[in-house]
Amino acid sequence: MKLDSTVSAVVTGGASGLGAATVRALAAKGVKVAIFDLQTEKGEALAAEIGGVFCEVNVTSDESVDAGLEKARAAHGQERVLVNCAGTGNAIKTASRSREDGAIKHFPLDAFNWVIQINLVGTFRCIAKSAAGMLTLDPADEFGERGAIVNTASVAAEDGQVGQAAYAASKGGVVGMTLPIARDLMNEGIRVNTILPGIFDTPLMKGAPDNVKDALAASVPFPKRFGQPVEYAALALTMIETSYFNGEDVRLDGGIRMAPR
């Protein structure tokens, strides 16, 4: 797909981190970008910076996603590109024993479901609604391409660590649905791919102690550093621009394989 001013895009979780880097990379190509996020101040500032539009969207809500798409399409027209970066996580063992008094507890199911609803169901909700809109578009080339979708999973989908049952399940679900969705949409010319980032320098990491960050960076085979959001954005754009890229799940992790903890 050729990325230029004739193309519009939606980026969920686009106000910061991997999403913000992708927003800037798309805008640098001339693409009209709508930012979906709950971080209003950051989202509006970034939208002003790139000449885009900010939509306050909660991906767990049909009504919120519908309203966001309506606002984005009113401003830019039907999107041909969707990049799903909205996500969250927690760290809770499936069952554990207190070191203080031996009391036994299990992973609260509402906390498990919260992660699944944002990372997995929220991603699918945005895919389904955006793809339905893409079906209304005329093909952009002689092969019938109408759109491209990029999702964000995690290396935890394959190397989930202690306490990551919910996170790994949600990201494993994103990986698992990539090929079936690509097959669902193949006759409509809509491609679907997923990136599995490793340890990235995102706002979540900035609050960690320096010794923890140093140890994490040292655990990466090469290069021994955190991934940079611009590297995620570069791969996302490659997936969008390369029309033979379809139905794939690609690790972007410096060769790391996560240890149990």
Disulfide bonds with the S-S distance in Angstrom:
none
